[in-house]
């Protein structure tokens, strides 16, 4: 089928691009890709080794030290178990008549769609976080988010959980939905001080910046399980890992049509490897 949107009387030199969500969970600084290696297809796996604690002993002059201890640690396996594809065609009539590069724009849309699927899968990993690091539960979320000061207080509680688990302070992040950002910006004077350059920048750019030791990121992919029950994740890149690869991109000619087509395959695996290095706030939208 031809793309009728690209057959106007007067051809535009531009393509109307779609409105896209910000893809947050899979970006650098939020999740590590240390174990990506070389991935060829779905079903591959990545071995992740771990080192146990090292014992420190007291040294006495002119005395022998203990025999060297074995370096042991429980490893884990990251399975490349997810695969998504795209497959689209562009009719020759559309390609010849339209000035814009329809194929290139379609490829950008396909790439975004694959990344959005991945971002949603990463957000769903909240369930792999240690239950000891939950504030509220899936069945009993916090329902007082509309009370002044509580949105910030819960971020402070998430930070305390990470502190108690010896999670590094540099590089911590928290990912919130847009409504949570609104509560933070308009409801707590400890964050928003009118007239300061920092406050003006936040209002202008919609950027919260750092709060409670976190880089605060906003995403529409924050999990909402049911009845506005949100799963707000906080942590450090060391807590989880992602390995992904576009393993196939093929252009081909449609046998029964005057059209070109492109298909591609994206494979990946993601896993929480340090469940104690993340924390989750279960909360209802007020």
C-alpha positions as CSV (number, residue, x, y, z in Angstrom):
1,X,0.0,0.0,0.0
2,X,1.3,3.5,-0.9
3,X,1.7,6.0,1.9
4,X,-1.1,8.4,1.0
5,X,0.1,11.0,3.5
6,X,3.0,11.6,1.1
7,X,0.9,12.4,-2.0
8,X,-0.2,16.0,-1.6
9,X,-0.6,18.5,-4.4
10,X,2.5,20.5,-3.3
11,X,5.2,18.4,-1.7
12,X,6.7,19.6,1.5
13,X,10.5,19.5,2.0
14,X,10.0,18.2,5.6
15,X,8.4,15.2,7.3
16,X,6.1,15.7,10.3
17,X,7.9,13.8,13.0
18,X,6.1,11.9,15.7
19,X,6.1,13.0,19.3
20,X,8.3,10.6,21.3
21,X,8.7,9.8,25.0
22,X,12.1,10.4,26.5
23,X,13.9,7.1,26.8
24,X,15.6,7.2,30.2
25,X,16.1,3.7,31.8
26,X,18.6,2.4,29.2
27,X,20.8,5.5,28.9
28,X,24.4,5.8,30.0
29,X,24.7,6.8,33.6
30,X,21.6,4.9,34.7
31,X,22.5,1.3,33.7
32,X,25.8,-0.3,33.1
33,X,26.8,-2.1,29.9
34,X,30.0,-3.6,31.3
35,X,29.3,-7.1,30.2
36,X,27.9,-6.5,26.8
37,X,30.7,-8.2,24.9
38,X,29.9,-9.8,21.6
39,X,26.2,-10.8,21.1
40,X,25.2,-12.7,18.0
41,X,21.6,-13.8,18.6
42,X,18.9,-14.4,21.0
43,X,19.8,-17.2,23.3
44,X,23.3,-16.1,23.9
45,X,24.5,-15.5,27.4
46,X,27.0,-13.3,29.2
47,X,28.9,-14.7,32.2
48,X,29.4,-12.2,35.0
49,X,32.0,-13.1,37.7
50,X,32.0,-11.8,41.2
51,X,34.7,-11.5,43.9
52,X,34.0,-12.2,47.5
53,X,35.2,-10.2,50.4
54,X,38.9,-10.1,51.2
55,X,40.0,-10.8,54.8
56,X,42.3,-8.3,56.6
57,X,44.5,-9.6,59.3
58,X,46.7,-8.0,62.0
59,X,50.4,-8.1,61.3
60,X,52.9,-8.9,64.0
61,X,56.6,-8.2,63.5
62,X,58.7,-11.3,62.9
63,X,55.6,-13.5,62.6
64,X,54.3,-15.4,59.7
65,X,51.1,-14.2,58.0
66,X,48.3,-16.6,57.2
67,X,48.2,-18.6,54.0
68,X,46.7,-16.8,51.0
69,X,42.9,-17.2,50.8
70,X,41.1,-18.2,47.7
71,X,39.3,-15.5,45.8
72,X,35.8,-16.8,45.5
73,X,32.5,-15.3,44.6
74,X,29.1,-16.3,43.2
75,X,28.9,-15.4,39.6
76,X,25.7,-14.9,37.5
77,X,24.6,-15.3,34.0
78,X,22.9,-12.6,31.9
79,X,20.8,-14.3,29.3
80,X,20.0,-12.6,26.0
81,X,16.4,-13.7,26.0
82,X,14.5,-10.7,24.4
83,X,14.1,-10.2,20.7
84,X,12.1,-7.5,18.8
85,X,11.9,-6.8,15.1
86,X,10.6,-4.2,12.7
87,X,9.6,-4.7,9.1
88,X,8.3,-1.9,6.9
89,X,8.0,-1.0,3.2
90,X,8.0,2.2,1.1
91,X,6.2,2.2,-2.2
92,X,8.2,3.4,-5.2
93,X,5.6,6.1,-6.0
94,X,6.0,7.7,-2.5
95,X,9.8,7.6,-2.8
96,X,10.0,9.1,-6.2
97,X,7.4,11.9,-5.7
98,X,8.4,12.9,-2.1
99,X,11.4,15.2,-1.6
100,X,12.0,14.0,2.0
101,X,13.9,10.8,2.6
102,X,11.0,8.6,3.6
103,X,13.1,5.6,4.2
104,X,15.6,7.4,6.5
105,X,12.8,8.8,8.6
106,X,11.1,5.4,8.8
107,X,14.4,3.9,10.0
108,X,14.6,6.5,12.7
109,X,11.0,5.6,13.8
110,X,11.9,2.0,13.8
111,X,14.9,2.6,16.0
112,X,12.9,4.7,18.5
113,X,10.2,1.9,18.7
114,X,12.8,-0.7,19.5
115,X,14.4,1.5,22.2
116,X,11.0,2.3,23.7
117,X,10.3,-1.4,24.1
118,X,13.6,-1.9,25.8
119,X,13.0,1.1,28.1
120,X,9.7,-0.4,29.2
121,X,11.3,-3.7,29.9
122,X,14.0,-2.1,32.1
123,X,11.4,-0.2,34.1
124,X,9.7,-3.6,34.8
125,X,12.9,-4.8,36.6
126,X,11.6,-3.1,39.8
127,X,10.4,-6.6,40.8
128,X,14.0,-7.8,41.0
129,X,15.0,-5.3,43.6
130,X,15.4,-6.6,47.2
131,X,12.1,-6.4,49.0
132,X,13.9,-5.0,52.0
133,X,14.5,-1.9,49.9
134,X,10.9,-1.2,49.2
135,X,9.0,1.7,50.6
136,X,5.4,0.6,50.6
137,X,4.5,-2.6,48.7
138,X,2.8,-3.6,45.5
139,X,-0.4,-4.3,47.4
140,X,-0.1,-1.4,49.9
141,X,1.4,1.6,48.1
142,X,1.9,5.0,49.8
143,X,-1.2,7.1,49.4
144,X,-0.1,10.4,51.0
145,X,1.8,11.8,48.0
146,X,-0.5,14.8,47.9
147,X,0.7,15.9,51.4
148,X,3.1,18.8,51.3
149,X,6.7,17.7,51.8
150,X,6.1,14.0,51.4
151,X,7.4,13.7,47.8
152,X,10.8,15.0,48.9
153,X,10.7,13.0,52.2
154,X,10.3,9.8,50.2
155,X,13.3,10.6,48.1
156,X,15.3,11.1,51.3
157,X,14.1,7.7,52.5
158,X,15.2,6.1,49.3
159,X,18.6,7.7,49.7
160,X,18.9,6.4,53.3
161,X,18.2,2.9,52.1
162,X,21.1,3.1,49.6
163,X,23.3,4.7,52.3
164,X,22.7,1.8,54.6
165,X,23.6,-0.7,51.8
166,X,26.9,1.1,51.1
167,X,25.9,2.1,47.6
168,X,28.3,4.7,46.1
169,X,26.9,8.3,46.4
170,X,28.4,9.5,43.1
171,X,26.2,8.5,40.2
172,X,22.9,7.8,42.0
173,X,19.7,8.4,40.1
174,X,16.0,8.3,40.6
175,X,13.4,8.1,37.8
176,X,10.0,9.7,38.4
177,X,6.8,10.2,36.4
178,X,5.9,13.7,35.3
179,X,3.2,14.2,38.0
180,X,5.8,13.5,40.7
181,X,8.0,16.2,39.2
182,X,5.1,18.6,39.4
183,X,4.6,17.9,43.1
184,X,8.3,18.4,43.8
185,X,8.6,21.7,41.9
186,X,5.5,23.4,43.2
187,X,5.0,21.9,46.6
188,X,8.3,22.1,48.4
189,X,10.2,25.4,49.1
190,X,13.3,23.4,50.0
191,X,13.6,22.6,46.3
192,X,12.2,25.7,44.6
193,X,13.5,29.0,45.9
194,X,12.0,31.7,43.7
195,X,14.4,34.2,42.3
196,X,17.6,32.1,42.5
197,X,19.4,31.3,39.2
198,X,19.0,27.6,39.9
199,X,15.3,27.9,40.4
200,X,14.9,29.9,37.2
201,X,16.8,27.4,35.2
202,X,14.6,24.5,36.5
203,X,11.4,26.4,35.7
204,X,12.7,27.3,32.2
205,X,14.1,23.9,31.2
206,X,11.8,21.6,33.2
207,X,15.0,20.2,34.7
208,X,14.9,19.3,38.4
209,X,18.6,18.5,38.6
210,X,19.9,16.9,41.7
211,X,17.8,16.3,44.8
212,X,18.7,14.2,47.9
213,X,21.9,13.1,46.2
214,X,20.1,11.8,43.1
215,X,20.2,12.8,39.5
216,X,16.4,13.2,39.0
217,X,15.1,11.9,35.6
218,X,11.6,12.0,34.3
219,X,10.0,9.2,32.2
220,X,6.6,8.2,31.0
221,X,7.8,4.6,31.2
222,X,7.7,4.5,35.0
223,X,5.7,1.3,35.7
224,X,2.0,1.9,36.6
225,X,0.7,-1.5,37.5
226,X,-3.0,-0.6,38.2
227,X,-5.1,2.2,39.6
228,X,-2.2,4.7,39.4
229,X,0.1,2.4,41.5
230,X,3.6,3.6,40.4
231,X,7.0,2.0,40.9
232,X,9.6,4.7,41.4
233,X,13.1,3.3,41.1
234,X,16.3,4.7,42.6
235,X,19.7,3.3,42.5
236,X,23.2,3.3,40.9
237,X,24.4,1.9,37.6
238,X,26.3,-0.9,39.4
239,X,22.9,-2.3,40.4
240,X,21.9,-3.6,37.0
241,X,23.2,-4.3,33.6
242,X,22.1,-4.3,30.0
243,X,23.5,-6.1,26.9
244,X,22.0,-5.3,23.5
245,X,22.7,-5.6,19.8
246,X,21.1,-5.0,16.5
247,X,22.0,-8.3,15.0
248,X,20.3,-8.1,11.6
249,X,19.2,-5.3,9.3
250,X,18.2,-6.4,5.8
251,X,16.9,-4.4,2.9
252,X,14.9,-6.3,0.3
253,X,12.7,-5.9,-2.7
254,X,9.0,-6.8,-2.4
255,X,8.3,-9.6,-4.7
256,X,4.7,-8.7,-5.6
257,X,5.0,-4.9,-5.2
258,X,7.0,-2.0,-6.6
259,X,8.4,-1.3,-3.2
260,X,11.5,-1.5,-1.0
261,X,11.4,-2.9,2.5
262,X,13.6,-3.1,5.5
263,X,13.6,-5.4,8.4
264,X,15.7,-5.6,11.5
265,X,16.2,-7.7,14.7
266,X,17.2,-6.3,18.1
267,X,18.2,-8.7,20.8
268,X,19.0,-7.9,24.4
269,X,19.2,-9.1,28.0
270,X,18.8,-7.0,31.2
271,X,19.1,-8.0,34.8
272,X,19.4,-6.6,38.4
273,X,22.8,-8.0,39.5
274,X,23.0,-6.2,42.9
275,X,19.4,-6.1,44.3
276,X,20.5,-4.2,47.4
277,X,21.9,-1.3,45.3
278,X,18.4,-0.2,44.2
279,X,15.3,0.9,46.0
280,X,11.7,1.2,45.0
281,X,8.9,3.5,46.2
282,X,5.4,2.1,45.7
283,X,3.0,5.0,45.6
284,X,-0.4,6.2,44.3
285,X,-0.8,9.3,42.2
286,X,-2.8,11.8,44.3
